[in-house]
Amino acid sequence: MQLGLVGKPSSGKTTFFNAATEQSAKTAPYPFTTIEPNVGVTWVRTKCPHLEIGVQCNPNHGFCIDGNRFVPVEIIDVAGLVPGAHEGRGLGNKFLDDLRQASVLIHVVDASGSSDAEGNPLKPGERDPAEDVEFLRKELVAWIKGIVHRAWEKVKRMPNEQKERELLEYFSGLGITREQAEQVRGKLGYPEKDDDQWAWAEELLRFKPIIIAANKIDVDPAPENVKELQKKYDFVIPTSGIAEYTLRKAARAGFIKYVPGDPEFEIIKNLTEEQRKGLQYIKEHVLEPFGSTGVQQVINTAVFDVLGYKVVYPVEDENKWTDKKGNVLPDAFLLPPNATALDLAYAVHTDIGKKFIAAVDARTKRRVGKDHVLKNGDVIKIIAGR
């Protein structure tokens, strides 16, 4: 699973990336600061089961703060998209190709309306953010349409059985499964004509869901613009990438206590007057009116609400919830919606999957079979043959 950050230049994409990953990719107030994609690790936040047994967990990957488990997810920040990208304008083709394997797209939008379609500065409110949403969707559809056209040109003279197989497998490079492509084929038939290819592109884009991170919410008229966006589109989350980046940086330096996604922070170290004013600004203009900076909410929405993934914890001791070394809940796996006990076994290790016998629900101590569908937060022991 990979999350893809998209948007026009100067929308705050890379600042969002830096906040979400705690990295320091280059940012600047002009277009195309990002040329090569920035790839990093962010984290989804979920309640840690260790709270139920009163023993602190020992994560091998990610981390846990105050009972909140943070599980790693890959995220990619690509070059800014401008109108005509599918025809090669800006860094268009490169931008689009970098996105091929992303499971969900996070569209970072300048909700303040303070930059034009190319990312050049405007006065706040001079551009309607909905225009950015629409143009990005049109570019994505046009890009996919080009792929559909190339696919059909490749397969159209093949024998029917081969044609079907090759066409349905062609889109795997987009992260679209054969089953998903088969749904489109069943609904629309073959993409023989230009109109058919556009229809295919529209349908295929449904398998690349988009979340809107309505960024720069502290700049008027962003709050009103966010409300309008939420009326028109699903999954619109008010966001301030710069506020989240500042809070995480202050927390890492030991000035404040802050858990990503929380509605507040606590000052625990003396600050300069300038630092105090900066944090007070974030409190008054972001946290109090919106309840969070939105960055963690965007990541969680992408993974849990849109993709439907779940976090499952494999253990070797179903009573103490530990591995063989005594580490409590050391591993947390992100698994797709219908993942079973057998899927978890294969995720832990191929050999364990091949030799799967049964699994045990560590809460109920009930033994379950390979087809048992897992739930978010399950703690599971896998029983495998030697």
C-alpha positions in Angstrom: 0.0 0.0 0.0 1.3 3.4 -1.0 -0.3 6.8 -0.4 0.3 9.4 -3.2 0.4 13.1 -2.5 -0.8 15.1 -5.5 -1.7 18.7 -6.3 -0.6 21.8 -8.2 2.7 23.5 -7.3 2.8 25.6 -4.2 -0.3 24.0 -2.7 1.7 22.8 0.4 2.2 19.2 -0.7 5.8 18.9 0.4 5.1 20.7 3.7 2.3 18.1 4.3 4.9 15.4 3.4 7.4 16.8 5.8 4.8 17.0 8.6 3.5 13.4 7.9 7.0 11.8 7.7 9.0 14.1 9.9 11.5 14.5 7.1 12.9 17.7 5.6 12.2 17.6 1.8 12.9 20.9 0.1 10.2 23.5 0.0 10.1 27.0 -1.5 7.5 29.6 -2.5 7.8 28.9 -6.2 6.6 26.1 -8.6 8.4 22.8 -9.1 10.5 22.7 -6.0 9.8 19.0 -6.1 11.2 17.3 -9.3 12.2 13.8 -8.2 9.5 12.3 -6.0 10.0 12.3 -2.2 9.3 8.8 -0.8 9.0 8.3 2.9 7.2 6.6 5.8 4.2 8.1 7.6 2.0 6.4 10.2 -1.6 5.6 10.8 -2.8 6.1 14.4 -4.9 3.5 16.2 -5.7 2.5 19.8 -3.1 0.1 21.0 -4.4 -3.2 22.6 -1.7 -3.0 25.3 -4.1 -0.8 27.2 -6.3 -3.8 27.8 -3.6 -5.8 29.6 -1.8 -2.9 31.4 1.6 -3.8 30.1 3.6 -1.4 27.7 4.0 -2.7 24.2 7.4 -3.0 22.4 7.0 -2.1 18.8 9.5 -3.5 16.3 8.3 -0.9 13.7 6.5 2.4 14.3 5.9 3.6 17.8 3.4 4.0 20.6 2.5 7.2 22.5 0.1 7.2 25.4 -1.7 4.1 24.2 -1.8 5.3 20.5 -0.1 2.9 18.2 1.5 4.4 15.1 1.9 1.9 12.2 4.1 2.7 9.2 2.7 3.3 5.7 4.7 4.4 2.6 3.9 7.8 1.1 5.1 9.5 -2.0 5.2 13.2 -2.8 5.4 13.9 -6.6 6.1 17.0 -8.7 3.3 19.6 -8.9 0.6 19.1 -11.5 -0.4 21.9 -13.9 -3.2 22.0 -16.5 -2.1 20.0 -19.6 0.1 17.6 -17.6 -1.2 14.6 -19.5 0.1 16.2 -22.6 3.5 16.8 -21.0 3.2 20.3 -19.7 5.2 21.1 -16.6 6.6 17.8 -15.3 3.3 16.2 -16.2 4.1 12.8 -17.6 6.7 12.2 -15.0 4.3 13.3 -12.2 1.7 10.8 -13.5 4.0 7.9 -13.9 5.3 8.4 -10.4 1.8 7.8 -9.1 1.1 4.5 -10.8 1.3 2.3 -7.8 -0.4 4.6 -5.3 -3.4 2.9 -3.7 -5.1 6.2 -2.8 -4.4 9.8 -3.8 -4.3 12.6 -1.3 -5.0 15.9 -3.2 -3.5 18.8 -1.2 -5.5 21.8 -2.2 -4.8 25.5 -1.4 -8.0 26.2 0.4 -7.1 29.8 0.9 -7.3 30.4 -2.9 -4.0 32.2 -2.8 -2.3 30.6 -5.9 -3.3 30.3 -9.5 -3.5 27.1 -11.6 0.3 27.1 -12.1 1.1 27.7 -8.5 2.0 31.4 -8.8 1.0 33.6 -5.9 -2.4 35.5 -5.7 -4.1 37.4 -3.0 -6.1 35.0 -0.7 -9.6 34.4 -2.1 -8.7 35.2 -5.7 -9.1 31.5 -6.8 -11.9 29.0 -6.1 -10.2 25.9 -4.7 -12.9 23.8 -6.4 -11.2 24.7 -9.7 -8.1 22.9 -8.5 -10.2 19.8 -7.6 -11.8 19.7 -11.0 -8.7 20.3 -13.0 -6.8 17.5 -11.2 -9.5 15.0 -11.8 -9.7 15.9 -15.5 -5.9 15.5 -15.8 -6.1 12.0 -14.2 -8.9 10.9 -16.4 -7.1 12.1 -19.5 -3.9 10.3 -18.4 -5.7 7.1 -17.8 -7.6 7.5 -21.1 -4.2 7.6 -22.9 -3.2 4.3 -21.1 -6.5 2.7 -22.2 -5.9 3.8 -25.8 -2.5 2.2 -25.8 -3.8 -0.9 -24.2 -6.5 -1.3 -26.9 -4.1 -0.6 -29.8 -1.9 -3.4 -28.4 -4.5 -6.1 -28.0 -7.3 -5.3 -30.6 -5.9 -7.7 -33.3 -5.3 -10.6 -30.9 -7.5 -13.7 -30.8 -10.5 -13.1 -28.4 -9.3 -15.2 -25.5 -5.8 -13.7 -25.6 -7.2 -10.2 -26.2 -9.4 -10.5 -23.0 -6.5 -11.7 -20.9 -4.0 -9.2 -22.1 -6.3 -6.3 -21.8 -7.4 -7.1 -18.2 -3.8 -7.5 -17.1 -2.5 -4.4 -18.9 -3.6 -2.1 -16.0 -1.7 -3.9 -13.3 1.0 -1.2 -13.7 -1.6 1.3 -12.5 -2.2 -0.8 -9.3 -5.5 -1.9 -10.8 -6.2 -5.6 -10.3 -7.5 -8.0 -13.0 -10.7 -8.3 -11.1 -11.2 -4.5 -11.1 -10.5 -4.3 -14.8 -12.9 -7.2 -15.4 -15.7 -5.2 -13.7 -15.1 -2.3 -16.2 -15.0 -4.7 -19.1 -18.3 -6.3 -18.0 -20.0 -2.9 -17.7 -18.6 -1.2 -20.8 -17.4 -3.8 -23.2 -14.2 -3.3 -25.1 -12.8 0.2 -25.4 -12.9 0.2 -29.2 -13.9 3.8 -29.8 -12.7 7.1 -28.4 -15.8 7.6 -26.3 -15.5 4.1 -25.0 -11.9 4.9 -23.9 -13.0 8.0 -22.0 -15.7 5.9 -20.3 -13.2 3.3 -19.3 -10.9 6.0 -17.9 -13.7 7.4 -15.7 -14.5 3.9 -14.4 -10.8 3.0 -13.8 -10.3 6.2 -11.8 -12.8 4.9 -9.2 -10.1 2.5 -8.2 -7.8 5.4 -7.4 -9.8 7.1 -4.7 -9.1 10.7 -3.9 -9.0 12.4 -0.5 -8.9 16.2 -0.4 -6.6 17.8 2.2 -7.9 21.4 2.2 -4.7 23.0 3.2 -3.7 26.5 4.6 -6.9 26.6 6.8 -5.5 29.4 8.9 -5.6 31.8 6.0 -9.0 33.6 5.3 -11.2 32.8 3.4 -10.1 29.1 3.8 -12.6 28.2 6.5 -15.6 29.2 4.2 -14.0 27.6 1.2 -13.6 24.3 3.1 -17.4 24.3 3.9 -18.1 24.8 0.2 -15.7 22.0 -0.8 -17.4 19.6 1.8 -20.7 20.3 0.1 -19.4 19.2 -3.3 -17.0 16.4 -2.5 -16.5 13.4 -0.3 -13.6 13.1 2.1 -12.6 16.8 2.4 -10.5 17.3 5.5 -9.4 20.8 6.7 -5.6 20.7 7.0 -2.6 22.8 8.0 0.6 21.0 7.0 2.8 23.8 8.4 1.1 23.7 11.8 1.5 19.9 12.1 5.2 20.2 11.0 5.8 22.9 13.6 4.1 20.9 16.4 6.0 17.7 15.6 9.3 19.6 15.4 8.6 21.3 18.8 7.6 17.9 20.3 10.8 16.2 19.0 12.9 19.0 20.5 11.2 18.5 23.9 9.4 21.9 24.1 5.9 20.5 24.0 4.1 17.2 24.6 2.0 16.5 21.4 0.5 13.3 20.0 -0.1 13.6 16.2 -3.8 14.0 15.6 -4.5 15.4 19.0 -6.6 18.6 19.4 -4.1 20.2 21.9 -0.5 20.2 23.1 1.2 20.9 26.4 4.2 23.2 26.9 6.8 21.4 29.0 9.9 23.6 28.5 10.6 27.3 28.6 10.0 29.0 25.3 11.1 32.3 23.8 8.4 34.9 23.2 8.5 34.3 19.5 8.1 30.5 20.0 5.2 31.0 22.4 3.4 33.3 19.9 3.9 30.8 17.1 2.3 28.0 19.2 -0.5 30.3 20.4 -1.3 31.1 16.8 -1.6 27.4 15.9 -3.8 26.9 18.9 -6.2 29.8 18.1 -6.3 29.5 14.3 -6.0 25.8 13.7 -6.6 23.5 16.8 -9.4 25.3 18.4 -11.6 26.0 15.4 -10.9 22.7 13.6 -10.0 20.2 16.3 -6.7 19.2 14.8 -4.2 20.1 12.1 -5.9 17.5 9.9 -2.7 15.8 8.8 -3.1 12.6 10.9 -6.8 12.6 10.1 -6.0 12.6 6.3 -3.7 9.6 6.7 -6.2 7.7 8.9 -9.0 8.4 6.5 -7.0 7.2 3.6 -6.0 3.9 5.2 -9.0 3.0 7.3 -12.1 4.7 5.8 -11.3 4.8 2.1 -9.1 1.6 1.7 -10.7 -0.2 4.6 -7.5 -1.6 5.9 -7.2 -3.0 9.5 -4.4 -3.3 12.0 -3.8 -6.9 13.3 -1.2 -8.0 15.9 0.3 -11.5 15.6 1.7 -13.0 18.9 3.2 -16.3 19.9 1.7 -16.3 23.4 -2.0 -15.7 23.4 -2.1 -15.3 27.2 0.6 -12.7 27.6 0.4 -11.2 24.0 4.1 -11.6 23.5 6.6 -13.1 21.0 9.0 -15.8 22.0 11.4 -13.2 23.5 8.7 -11.8 25.8 8.1 -8.6 23.8 4.5 -7.3 24.1 2.7 -6.8 20.9 5.9 -6.3 18.9 4.4 -6.4 15.4 1.4 -4.7 13.8 0.3 -5.6 10.3 -1.9 -3.5 8.0 -4.1 -5.9 6.1 -6.8 -5.3 3.4 -10.6 -5.4 4.2 -11.3 -9.1 3.8 -8.0 -10.4 5.1 -8.2 -13.8 6.9 -6.2 -15.6 9.5 -4.4 -17.3 6.6 -3.5 -14.0 5.0 -2.0 -12.9 8.3 0.1 -16.1 8.4 1.5 -15.3 5.0 2.1 -11.7 5.9 4.2 -12.9 8.9 6.2 -15.4 6.8 5.6 -17.4 3.6 6.6 -20.7 5.3 4.1 -20.0 8.2 1.4 -19.5 5.6 2.2 -22.7 3.8 2.2 -24.7 7.1 -0.9 -23.0 8.6 -3.0 -25.2 10.8 -5.2 -22.8 12.8 -5.2 -19.5 14.6 -6.3 -18.4 18.1 -8.1 -15.2 19.0 -6.0 -14.0 21.9 -9.0 -12.2 23.5 -11.5 -15.0 23.4 -9.0 -17.9 23.3 -11.2 -19.3 20.6 -9.5 -21.4 17.8 -10.4 -20.2 14.3 -9.7 -21.5 10.8 -7.9 -20.2 7.8 -11.0 -18.4 6.4 -11.7 -16.5 9.6 -12.0 -12.8 8.6 -10.0 -10.5 10.9 -11.2 -7.3 12.5 -9.3 -4.1 13.2 -7.3 -4.5 16.5 -7.4 -8.3 16.6 -4.6 -10.0 18.5 -3.9 -13.4 16.9 -1.7 -16.4 17.5 -0.9 -18.5 14.4 -0.5 -22.2 14.8 1.7 -23.7 12.0 3.2 -27.1 11.4 7.0 -27.7 11.6 
